Amino acid sequence: MFKPRLQRLKWLYTDRPVYFITTNTHGRRRLLDHTTVHKSFVKFCQDAMDRGVFVGRYVLMPDHLHLFAAFAPRGPRLSGWVQSVKVALAKTLRQRCSGELRSPSGYWQKGFFDHVLRSAESYAQKWEYVRQNPVRAHLVERPEGWPYQGEIHKLAFL
């Protein structure tokens, strides 16, 4: 069955968009809830500032990743940057994983979901939904108990 690909917006009202981004592991395998993966993700996001990408809040779930990111006007394209995140974490996963967790088809599902946030209120609402993910998945009783989350940069709306 043919499923048409959604088109990316041709232009935005801002030259500094903040995106809500979600990407899944291939086959929704539980790969991301590990200290080594978390440290690798944080390092990648801290280094991204040098390329004009500022990662705000994020949650690494066992089988998917949610993050908020702001892109500078001359920063990288969203799709290329998300691919870079996947490549960096795949390298970490190759070093960490053995046996049945290794995959010839890769560690990531093809593509990703993104949504342009329009206000600080929208960011706060999406964040509340995301931070409750580990609770809804019965991984912790309170969001603060999930160790694979954080905030790299404070993102502000102008």
Backbone torsions as a table, in degrees:
resi	resn	phi	psi	omega
1	MET	NA	129.8	-179.3
2	PHE	-82.0	127.4	177.3
3	LYS	-117.5	114.9	-177.9
4	PRO	-65.0	145.0	179.3
5	ARG	-81.9	135.4	177.2
6	LEU	-67.5	142.8	179.4
7	GLN	-88.5	139.4	175.1
8	ARG	-74.1	148.1	177.9
9	LEU	-58.2	139.7	-179.4
10	LYS	-77.6	-28.4	177.4
11	TRP	-154.0	159.0	-179.5
12	LEU	-123.2	163.5	178.0
13	TYR	-79.2	-5.8	-177.8
14	THR	-133.9	152.0	174.9
15	ASP	-96.0	5.6	177.1
16	ARG	-132.2	66.7	-176.5
17	PRO	-68.9	148.6	171.7
18	VAL	-111.8	125.2	-177.8
19	TYR	-108.9	145.1	166.5
20	PHE	-100.2	121.5	-173.1
21	ILE	-124.1	137.4	175.3
22	THR	-133.7	136.1	173.9
23	THR	-141.5	148.2	-174.4
24	ASN	-113.0	154.0	172.3
25	THR	-73.7	156.2	178.4
26	HIS	-63.3	127.6	-179.6
27	GLY	66.6	16.3	-179.0
28	ARG	52.5	38.2	178.7
29	ARG	-73.1	147.1	-179.9
30	ARG	-80.5	100.4	-175.8
31	LEU	-130.6	-22.7	-165.5
32	LEU	-94.8	-13.7	-177.1
33	ASP	-87.8	72.5	-177.5
34	HIS	-148.8	142.0	-177.5
35	THR	-57.7	-41.4	-179.2
36	THR	-63.5	-42.6	178.9
37	VAL	-65.1	-43.3	-179.8
38	HIS	-60.7	-47.0	179.8
39	LYS	-62.1	-40.9	178.4
40	SER	-62.9	-42.6	179.0
41	PHE	-62.7	-47.4	-179.5
42	VAL	-60.6	-44.7	179.4
43	LYS	-61.4	-45.5	178.9
44	PHE	-58.3	-44.6	-177.8
45	CYS	-69.1	-36.2	175.9
46	GLN	-64.7	-41.3	178.9
47	ASP	-69.8	-24.8	-178.0
48	ALA	-62.8	-25.3	179.1
49	MET	-56.7	-34.9	179.1
50	ASP	-65.3	-19.7	179.4
51	ARG	-104.3	6.8	176.9
52	GLY	88.1	22.4	176.2
53	VAL	-119.2	128.9	-178.5
54	PHE	-119.3	109.9	-179.2
55	VAL	-86.9	128.6	177.3
56	GLY	-90.5	-120.0	-179.5
57	ARG	-81.0	156.2	-179.9
58	TYR	-155.8	158.3	171.5
59	VAL	-140.2	123.5	171.7
60	LEU	-93.1	110.7	173.9
61	MET	-90.6	167.9	-179.1
62	PRO	-55.5	-38.6	-173.8
63	ASP	-122.3	7.7	175.6
64	HIS	-159.1	167.2	-176.2
65	LEU	-128.8	132.9	171.5
66	HIS	-115.8	136.6	174.0
67	LEU	-153.2	159.6	175.6
68	PHE	-116.0	133.3	-178.0
69	ALA	-142.4	139.5	174.9
70	ALA	-107.8	139.1	-177.6
71	PHE	-115.3	129.2	175.8
72	ALA	-67.7	156.2	-178.4
73	PRO	-53.3	-35.5	-179.7
74	ARG	-105.8	21.3	178.7
75	GLY	-77.2	179.6	-179.4
76	PRO	-69.7	164.8	175.1
77	ARG	-72.1	146.3	-177.6
78	LEU	-54.3	-50.7	-175.6
79	SER	-63.0	-39.8	178.7
80	GLY	-66.6	-38.8	-179.9
81	TRP	-68.4	-42.5	178.1
82	VAL	-61.8	-40.0	176.4
83	GLN	-60.5	-38.9	178.1
84	SER	-63.7	-39.1	176.2
85	VAL	-59.6	-47.3	-178.7
86	LYS	-61.8	-43.0	180.0
87	VAL	-63.6	-45.0	-179.2
88	ALA	-62.3	-43.9	-179.3
89	LEU	-73.2	-31.1	176.1
90	ALA	-63.5	-38.0	177.3
91	LYS	-61.2	-45.3	177.3
92	THR	-62.1	-43.0	-179.6
93	LEU	-64.9	-38.4	177.5
94	ARG	-61.1	-39.0	179.3
95	GLN	-71.3	-32.9	-174.9
96	ARG	-89.3	-37.3	-171.1
97	CYS	-85.9	149.1	174.6
98	SER	-139.1	165.5	173.1
99	GLY	55.2	-122.6	-171.6
100	GLU	-68.0	-17.6	179.3
101	LEU	-81.5	-19.1	175.7
102	ARG	-71.6	145.6	-174.6
103	SER	-139.8	126.5	176.1
104	PRO	-68.7	-21.9	-179.4
105	SER	-89.1	1.7	178.2
106	GLY	97.7	171.6	-177.6
107	TYR	-95.4	-14.6	-172.2
108	TRP	-118.9	143.8	170.4
109	GLN	-67.5	148.5	178.2
110	LYS	-66.2	139.9	175.3
111	GLY	79.5	-172.7	179.2
112	PHE	-164.2	168.2	176.6
113	PHE	-107.7	137.5	173.3
114	ASP	-140.0	152.1	179.8
115	HIS	-143.5	129.4	177.6
116	VAL	-80.6	125.4	178.3
117	LEU	-82.4	144.3	-175.4
118	ARG	-109.0	-9.2	-177.5
119	SER	-162.7	166.2	175.3
120	ALA	-63.6	-33.5	178.4
121	GLU	-64.2	-41.4	178.3
122	SER	-62.9	-41.5	178.0
123	TYR	-61.0	-47.4	-179.0
124	ALA	-61.9	-41.3	180.0
125	GLN	-66.4	-46.3	179.1
126	LYS	-63.7	-41.5	-179.7
127	TRP	-61.4	-42.7	-179.6
128	GLU	-60.8	-41.5	177.2
129	TYR	-62.0	-46.9	-176.9
130	VAL	-65.8	-44.5	-176.3
131	ARG	-67.5	-20.3	177.1
132	GLN	-83.7	-9.6	-178.7
133	ASN	-51.7	-49.8	-179.4
134	PRO	-62.8	-29.1	177.6
135	VAL	-71.8	-47.6	179.5
136	ARG	-61.4	-30.7	179.7
137	ALA	-84.8	3.4	179.4
138	HIS	60.4	35.7	177.1
139	LEU	-91.9	-29.2	177.6
140	VAL	-146.2	164.1	178.0
141	GLU	-85.3	-31.0	-179.6
142	ARG	-132.2	147.0	-178.0
143	PRO	-56.3	-34.4	-178.2
144	GLU	-64.0	-19.5	-178.8
145	GLY	-79.7	-11.3	-179.0
146	TRP	-81.5	118.4	-173.6
147	PRO	-79.0	-11.8	-173.3
148	TYR	-104.3	56.6	179.5
149	GLN	-149.6	166.9	177.6
150	GLY	168.2	-163.7	179.2
151	GLU	-144.6	123.5	-179.5
152	ILE	-86.8	-48.8	179.3
153	HIS	-131.8	147.5	170.7
154	LYS	-76.3	121.7	178.5
155	LEU	-98.8	131.4	-179.1
156	ALA	-120.8	147.4	176.3
157	PHE	-100.0	133.5	-180.0
158	LEU	-93.4	NA	NA
